Amino acid sequence: MKKSKSMIVLLLTCMMLVMAACSSGGGDAAKSETSTEIKFWTISLSPTFDDYINGMVDTFEKDNPGVKVKWEDIPIDAVEQKTLTSSASGNLADVVNLNTEFLKKLASLGALANMDELAADVKGDFYEGVWTAGEYKGSTYALPWYLANDVVLYNKDLLKKAGFDTPPTTVDEAWEMTKVIKEKTGAYGYSLTTIRDELLYSGIPILNEDFTKAAFNVPQAVEIFAKYKERNKEGLIPEEILLDQAKPQEWYAQEKLAWWQTGPNLFRQVNDLAPAVYEKSDATSSFAYSTGQIPVNTMNIAVSEKSKNKDAAVKFAKFVTNAENQLQLSKLSSVLPSAKKAAEDTFFAAGKDSTDPVEKGRYLAVNQLEKSMDLLPPVENLADINRAINDEFKRMLSDDLDPADAVAAAEDAVNKLLQ
Amino acid sequence: MYKRSHAWSFLAPAGLLLLVFSIIPAFAALFLSFTKYDVINPVEWVGLANYKALMSNSLFWQAMSNTVYYWILVTPALVVLPVFLAVLVNRGLAGVKVFRLIYYFPTLVSVVVTAFLWSWMFQSDGVLNYILSLLGAEPLKWLTNKHMVLPSLALVTVWQGLGYYMLFYLSGLQSVPEDLYEAADLDGAGFWRKQMVITFPMLRPVIFFVAVVSTMGAFKEFTLMMNMTKGGPLNASTTVVYLVFDEAFTKLHMGGASAMSFVLFLAIMLLTVINKRYLDRE
């Protein structure tokens, strides 16, 4: 009996200690009633950019006495789940780093604050073509942060073996060269992952102006589908990459691809996988689509709609995305700034004659910023729409269907998603 | 001295874990299957709407038929083939322990690593097509052809599961009394006759166990599809669990995903009952 009593006392003591530990946050808050704490989440920037983020946080806290920023970095694989579960429990960070597709999803659920109302004063600081990344149904829910637009890493040896001294400059030329490269070296040229971008950057909008219906069932789209059907018959499309079963960077590193069109910040992956292949690589500008526009991927900074310190959070979001901080980030990595003033810095000119593909790629990419456009429609189910179009495209290739029927089927599928 | 409280104290830790991480979430999912829930906005009761939507969801039925096909490919192989392996390694041959280890080895490899290894082997210019080319055969589209993809994935599952189920059969075999075989020898029974009249009947409880466990495994397979094919090509390898994941965590349709989970649960339960009825008879 005595034993069980002492067990109960011990248990209660433990529980009190745990409760005391859990409530320590409240104690801190009571201590400094005037201090405001905002939480800031980034995606996979730690540990590489710890000094940069911590330095930025220190400067902000110094300039804004009474505001404390608590930074947490989330691995890219966990970010969607963590963001969702935190939103569900009302614990989403005040300031949060999001990719464009997921941002639109969260905006559609009402989880993000309207930046047209809260940060309209800084809109002019950013490139027009990437400001749209934060849009959802006519309003803007994020400020653009760092970005990467497409440039091309190409294998000089493979091109030489196929009889080419220079890389292609347009998409059509790239496919023509692919034919020769495949025949002479066995390697592929182009690695297609989605047909959506080809449609968008050829001037075919995916949705109508009020985003209620598919708008891509036009003769030009049928023509594009037909071209790809032909290319597939000639064995020029690497199926595993199209089906997302293989990664283009790995195939490039194995010399199974002659070029890889992506952001220059990712070129290093080839160097990590196969330094010898990286050594014989060079960078060139993005292959030109008929509109002259360049695909771009933007990372965004959003503010939680439920933030209790929205003013401080918006101020911090503007601070993180300002030209000075973005330039500093670009100097530490190979990403590009979305702020115009940062991109004008002489730092980017240094890569012009560089033999390192990353440095040269960065120079080429920054010169493409004016033409870099985020053309994704501002709706929540972007990923589903992309998949629906791609599925019908792949069905056409695998089942040898009529291109016009495939485009019509894709249109139907997208319309169903929009209902 | 045995006391009821002793039993409870042993059961409590596991029971608590089961309650918190399995039973409560299962009931929560059952509740969610009657709601519309996107994780952020409040739960909205919709009655049977999710189940009605499932009935007309062609992708769900395709996923269900893929899952059943995958089960047909995997479970009979995993019930039958390991018996022969077990009989083989149960004999007192030289070096048999090494063989046991070799057969068991794939089980020790994580499914994700297995998926990556086999993805390389299945590539258009991978080792399997290389072997085919040496034999003068045309290369196969192991994972990129919609008719080939599920048999290819089933091959990986069978490869990985053989050693695991072999162990169960091995322990079953070692509990078969030796005198039964001796009596059969006296009666002049040959190797196959002995297996048919002694080994298989004596292994019936193990066969039942393997059938149930491999059925559940086949119906719940997700990792291979996630890492090797992303459910493709054209949903040809989308299983129900893969679809549940996609519906819940990509589309945020928690209600619809929960309804799918429950239909799958009923399907597995039904098959378990059938298994029990036909394989677990005394």
Interface residues (C-beta under 8 A of the other chain):
Chain A: E80 Q81 L84 T85 S87 A88 K105 L106 L109 G110 A111 E239 E240 L243 D244 Q245 A246 K256 N381 A383 D384 D391 K394 R395 S398
Chain B: D38 V39 I40 N41 S119 Q123 S124 D125 K141 L143 T144 N145 K146 M228 T229 K230 G232 P233 L234 N235 F249 T250 K251 L252
